Every structure is written in C-alpha cells, then in structure tokens.
Amino acid sequence: MLALVYDVHGNLRALEAVLDDARGAGATGFLLGGDYAAFGPEPAEAVAALRGLADATWIRGNWERWCAHPHEAVDDPVVQGALAAALAALDEDVVAELGALPEETVIDGVRYCHGSPGSDMDSWLPEPQDGDEDLVAGATERRIVFGHTHLQFSRTLASGVELVNPGSVGLPFDGDRRAAYGLVEDDGGVEPRRVDYDVEAAAAALSERFGDDGWARQTRERLLSARF
C-alpha cells in the first residue's frame, strides 16, 4: 500500500502519528505531496523525518518553490513571516534540493500533483466550481491526487476524472483537528484516514519557538480550530 502524505507544514507530532498509523496499516511506500516545512514548530525536523523514509516519492508544493525563490511568494504578512522562519530553519542545500523536486509524477496510471496538473496553486474544492474541468489541464489519467487546500475529500468530475485530496497532515482546514492522509489500497481504492495526535502540544511548541509573531499566532489559531 502507498501512503499519501500531503501538507505536513512542519508539524512533526502530526507527521510521526501518520507515519506510525500508515506503517501499522501495511503501507510499504510513501507519496510525499509537497509543503513540508513552513508554518509548523519543527520545519527542519519534519523534513529530516521525511528524508529518513526509505521508499518515498517526492514532489514539490508551492512552499518549496517559495523557499527556493522567495520573490515568488505571495505578498502577505502571514506568508512572509512563515517564509522567513522556514528559511532560517532550513539549510541552504535542503532548500535548493526541495525546490528542485518535480512538480508532479505519475504512478500506476495516477497523476500526483500539489494543486492541480501544471499548477501548485490552482486547485479543486469539495463542491463543484466553474472551471473544474479546465484545471485538468490536459492530463489523461483517470485519477488525480492533489493537496494544497488542506481539505480531505474525493469526487468525480463530469468528464469521469476522479479527484482525491488526502487532506493535510499538519494543518487541516476541514474542522477536524486530527492529522489527515490517505492510503492507496491493494485493490486500487483510496482510503481517507484520520489520526489523533497531541494538537495542544503542537500549538504550544509553535508559540514556544516563534513567540507572538503575527504569523505564528494566526497559525496557532488555525491549528487549534482546524479552520483557515
């Protein structure tokens, strides 16, 4: 089985809980879907834990691109504060390595990307939206797995393309504070999974490390509420 690990965002406690759960469920490989370090209390430690996985396929998210090319990051105080903190925590060679990861990959006829094919920012939502079919961007696979929105869901487009978002490990935004990930089962189906971990301890660690900086305070609120 393949574990789908997206949007860790520097939350080591959540990541460790997910890895333990995935291994216990029989996962033999990991698809790492981007946004590994920024926002959480342990940016470098989370990346190190992921790099220790023996059988992992990596793609990059918008945060790996922003860390490698800071001028491309959104001009927003929360984003800029988290970016500065992540860059201070990560070694330059790690930033370069993550920034050079492929944007997407295809495994067993399934396309894995961060936002959508061809974009690490444009993405789908749980409810149908105008332009959903446009985001497929010519991809021919019948299933697309993506992250970015931190919302765990699956649905099928009118064209028959199955959309799967395994949710966010480290910073869910669907009202459920548990870490979210997915498992590709042996029959090809995808099981959405949630894992309990000590959210309060993660929030306290964020405050302890980054103090009352505005971006950290807002991230702590999002972590505790599981809402954007």
Secondary structure, 3 states (H helix, E strand, C coil): CEEEECCCCCCHHHHHHHHHHHHHHCCCEEEECCCCCCCCCCHHHHHHHHHCCCCEEECCCHHHHHHHCHHHCCCCHHHHHHHHHHHHHCCHHHHHHHHCCCCEEEECCEEEECCECCECCCCCCCCCCCCCHHHHCCCCCCEEECCCCCCCEEEECCCCCEEEECCCCCCCCCCCCCEEEEEECCCCCEEEEEECCCHHHHHHHHHHHHCCCHHHHHHHHHHHHCCC
